[in-house]
Amino acid sequence: MADYPSSPDYDPNTAESLFEGAAWEKSFASEPNGGNCVEVNLARAGLVGVRDTKLGASPVLVFDRGEWTAFLAAVKAGQFDLPPSSGGD
């Protein structure tokens, strides 16, 4: 994908320009947390932008659709679940 930054000098703060500002979406589940969550942008063909709502416009992480699909599959499979608490914390 030659149309987005992919060098060692990549600065996620410049990635905002790849996405339309109005197209950012956040989960309804973020509302109990005061609206603080992550936002996702699917407006750019083949790319997915992800950012923290608390930080506003930047920094933006950019993934291709394959990377994003693999991440979502891992989340759904529980690969990022926290281990059960031992009760002694």
N, C-alpha and C positions, 0 to 999 in steps of 0.2 A: 504494500500500500504506500505508494510514493507520495501521496497527497497530504500526509500529515507528518509531524516531526518524529524522527526515529533515530536520532544521533545521540552519542553520549552527552551532548550539551543540551539535550531536551529539557525544557523548563515547563513544568506543568502549569505555571501561571499564564503562559501564552496560549494554552490550549483552549481557553474560553472562546477565542475568536473562531474556533472550528464549529461552534454550536450557536444556535439562535437562543438568545436569552429567555424568550417567552416559552420555550419548549421544555423547560426543566420540570420534572414531576417528582413528587415525594410520596412515600407510602402513607396511607391513612393511619397506619399503626404509629406514626410519629407524633400524632396529636397529643396523646397522653404525656409525652415527654416535652411538652411545650413547643412542639413543632420542630424540635432539633433532631435531625436524622440525616440521612443521605438523600441526595437528589440524583435522578438519572435522566439523561437526555438521549433520545433515540432519533433525533431529527436528521442527523447526518448519515447518509447511506453507508452501510458497512461499519460504522463506528458507534461506540457507546461512550458517553461522557458520564463521569461520576464525580460528585463533589459533596462536601459537608455543608449543610444548610447554615451552620453557625459562622462559616467563613465566607459566605456569599459567593461572589463570582469566581473565586479562585482559592486554592489551586484545583485544577481539574485533572483527574486521571482519565486516560483514554485507552479503551480496549477495542479490539476488533470483535465482530459478532461471535466468532468461534470461541475466543477467550471468555467473553461474557456468558455464553451458553454453558461452557464448562464450569465456570464459577457458580452459576445458578444451580446446576445439577449437583455440585458438591454441597452447596447449602442445603438443598432439598434432601440429600442423602445423609445429612447430619455430620458431615466431615468437620464442621467448624463448631459443633456443639461443645459447650463447656462440660468438663467431667462432673459427675455427681459430687455434691459436697459431702465431705466426711462427717459433717455435723460438729466438728471441733473448732470451726472458725469463729 
